[in-house]
Amino acid sequence: MTFRAAVRAAAFLAIVVVTAVMWSDEAIGWSNSLIEGLRGTGEGASTVLQHRPKGDLDLHLASWALVGALFAASFRERRFRWWSLVGVLVWSASVEALQPVFTEIRTFQPTDLLGNALGVAVAAVGTSLVHMRSQPSSA
């Protein structure tokens, strides 16, 4: 298996896991438990958590940034990288819109959609920077 094929397999696994978490009513309890556990780890963690945005926008951003980065890294050609990021953005919006269908207590939230889009944007910028640095210099 080539490196890109392995990364693509990891990307598909990541999108399945993130989708399952987003469509799980238990995920809210997991994130609350994690946050409460971090509050007890010391003053530094508590200070960061006090400034954390309300809701879980940051968790959506991190999740979809990871998925987007993996998909983009799995393609050599720029156009396929960009189309993969568009696909991740559309998928993440679909996952968010369909939460009420697949869960009992979760609903569509515009801030979650914003977190998804920002995560894909972070993946796009990161991918662009990595590929700019890897291009041979013309000087």
Protein Blocks (a to p, Z undefined) as FASTA:
>chain_A
ZZklmmmmmmmmmmmmmmmmmmpfklmmmmmmmmmmmmmnojklmmmmmmpcehjllmmm
mmmmmmmmmmmmmpfblklmmmmmmmmmmmmmmmmmmmmmmpmkbccdfklmmmmmmmmm
mmmmmmmmmmmmmpccfZZ
